[in-house]
Amino acid sequence: MRALDIGTLSGHLWETANILRGPVDAADFKTYIFPLLFFKRLSDVYDEEYAVALEESDGDVEFAQFPENHRFQVPEGCHWKDIRVKSANIGHALQKAMRCIEQANPDTLHGIFGDAQWTNKDRLSDALLKDLVEHFSSLNLGNKRCKADILGQAYEYLIKKFADLTNKKAGEFYTPRSVVALMVRILAPKAGETLYDPACGTGGMLLEALHHVKEHGGDENLMLGKLYGQEKNLTTSSIARMNLFLHGAEDFHIERG
């Protein structure tokens, strides 16, 4: 199976906005699309890890389900495929699955899916959610098909597109990446240094700092546990955490407040 390129993935993800357009305000697109993208990624990566563990254990299903074989836990009944078979009360099923995943990964994913009202059928009908789920289902977002750097770039593409749509409101969560890059070049962070962004928005500054360290020959592993961010908006802080995870970042700290 051929790996996804940035153009194909970005275009496909942007189509989700057209599915939401009408019942959902443009300013709220990010509230729904980013959690769905993250949920799909978690499920597809879990399936890959499960397949590897199954092969290594000569088909031992119990072994393949061991938490040690998975970066994140996806409880039974809370996988993307469990949502895909639903035809009614899809919003309730989504909300339940997301909360269960958060609870199964309390140290890393607590509250990461935000506070979207998935059960509001006036805004999110079953037909609309079914279309969204099927649209996401048409692409495999596992590591083999979709590398972290490509998925991260596509995620950043969506952040910018949503910022462009909302105009004046964009400043609450998005800083132009050219400005971010300039600020990081001035700061010139080095591997092993602690970085803190007190108004981190969607996490662009922290990611650019990681990129800067790597680009200048530094060991980005020395940044583990060294990245800190703070963001007062719940949705934006969730987007920042998903952003770092989807870029392949590990052991960071984003706090809401």
N, C-alpha and C positions, 0 to 999 in steps of 0.2 A: 504494500500500500504506500503510495507516494506521500511524502511529507507535505503539509500545508505550507503555502507561501504567504507572506504578509498581505499581499493584495487580495488573494482569495478569502483569507480569514477575515480581514477587516471589512471587506464588502459584505460578506455573509452576516457578520455581527451587526453591521449598520442596518441591515434589512429588518432587524428586530424592532427598530424604531418605527418603521412604517406599519408594523403590525399593531403597535400600541397607539399610533397617531389617531387622534379623535377622542376616544374615551379618556385618555390619559394626557395631562398637560406635558409639554415638552420638558419643562423643568423637573418633572418627576420620572422621566425615562430611566435615569441612572438608578433610581431607587429599586426598580424591578429588574432591569437587564443585568446589572453587575452581579447580584446574588444568583440569578439563574446561570450565568456563565460560570461562576465559581462552583456552584453545585454540580454542573455538568462535568467540569474539569475534575473535581474530587471523585465523582463516580467512575469516570473513564480511567483515571489513574489507579483507583482501587481495583478495577477489573484487571488491569495489566499486572499489578502486584500479585493478585490472586492467581492469575495464570502462571506466573513465574514460580510461585510457591508450590502450586499444584504439580508442575513439571519436576521441580527439585525433589519433591516428596513421593514421586511415583503415584500421584493421584490421591494423596491423603487430604481429603476435604477439610477435616478438622484442623490439620496443620496449616492449610492455606488460609484459614480464617483467623489464625493467631494474630493478636495485635502487633506482635513483633515484626510481622511481615508487611505491615502497612504504615505509611507515614501518618495518615489520618484514618480514624475509624468511621465506617459507614454502617450503622446498625441495620439489622435485618428489618426489611419493610420500609427503609428510608433511602433507598437507592433511586437514582434517576429512572431506572426501568420500572420501578414501582409506581412512579408518578405517571409515566407514559401510558400505562394501561388504564388509567382512570378516565372516565367519561363524564362524571358528575362530581361536584364539590372538589374540583381540582385545587382551588385556592387553599382550602382547608388541608388537603393532603400535602401541599407544598409547605405550608406554614409548619405543620407537624413534623415533616421530614427535616426541615432546616433546624428547628429547635432540638430535635433528637440528636442531630449531628453535632450541634454546639455542645450539648450536654455530654456527649460521648468523648469530646475533646476539650475539656474545660480549661486546660492550661494554654491552649493555642487558639481555639476557635470560639470562645465564649463571646456571644453577641455579634459575631462577624457578619451575619446575614441582615443586620439592621432591624428596622421596625416597620417594614412595609406591611400594609394591610391587604394581605393576599385574599382575604375572605370577603372583601367588598365587591359584591357581584354587580353593583351599579357601574363600577369602574372596570372590573376584571371579570367578565362573563366566562363561563366554562368554555364557550366556543373560542373566545380570544386566547385564553390560557392554553387551550389545546393546540391552537395554531402556533403559539410561542414555543411550547414544548416540542412539537414536531419539527419546527424550524431548527432548533438547537440540536435535535436528535439526528439530523441529517449529516452532521460532522462529528467525527471521533476526535475528542480533545485530550486523548492520552498522550503520554510523553513520546511514544514512537511516532505518532502522526503529527504532533504539535509540540515542538520544542519550547522550553520556557521563554527563551528570548523572543521567539516569534509571537507567542501568546501575550507576553508582556508588551511588545510593541503594539499589538492590536488593541490591547486594553488601554494603552496610552492614547491611541488613535480615537477610541470611543470617548475618553475623557475630554479630549480637545473638541470633538464634534458636539458633545453635549454642552460644553462651555460656549461654543459658537452659537448654539441654538438659544441659549438663555441670556446672552448678551450681558446686561448689567449685573445679573445675579452670579455670573461666572467667577467674579473676583472672590467670592466666598470660599471657593474650593479649588480654583485653578490659577496657577501662575504660568505665564508663557514659558515654554521650555528654553527659549533662547535666554531669557532672564535668569532662569534657574542655572543654566550652564555657565553663564558669566559669574554668578555669585559663587558657584562651586570652584571655578578656576581661581577666583580671588582668595577663597579660603584655603585652597590647595590641601585638602585632607590627605593624611597618610595612613597606611595600614596600621591598625592597632589603636588609633586614636578614637576617642568617644565623640559621637556626633549627636547633637540635640537640636531639633527644630520645634520651637514653641508654638508655631502655628502651621502645622505640617500639611494641611489641606489633604490632597490625595497621595501624598508621599513622594512627590517628584524630586524634592531636594535630597532626600535620603537615598533614593535610587541613583540620582546623578552622582552623588558622592561615592557610591559603590563603583559606578562605572569609571569615575575618575581614578580611583585607586587601582582598579584593574588595568586601565589604559596606560598607566604610568608604571606598570610592572610590579605593583604591590600585590601581596597575597590577600585576596578578599576574605579568606577564611579567618584572618586576624580581626575581621570586623564583626564576627559572631558575638552577639550580646552587647555590641557597642553602638547600636543605632537606636535612638530614642526620638519619639515624636509626640506632640500633644495637639489635640484638635477638639474644639468645643462642640461641633456639630456631630450628632450621632451617625447620620448617614455618611457624611464625609469621612469620619474616622474609620468606619467600616470599609469604605472604598479604599482608603489608604492601606489598611491591613491586607485586603484582597490583592491590591496592586503589588505589594511587596512579595506576597506568597506566589503570585502568578509569575513574577519575574525570577523566581527561584531563590529569593532571599530567605535566610534562616535566622532564627533567634534574634528577633528585634522586639521593640517595645513601643507600641502606639497606645496612648491613653486618651480617653475622652475627658475633657474638662477645661 
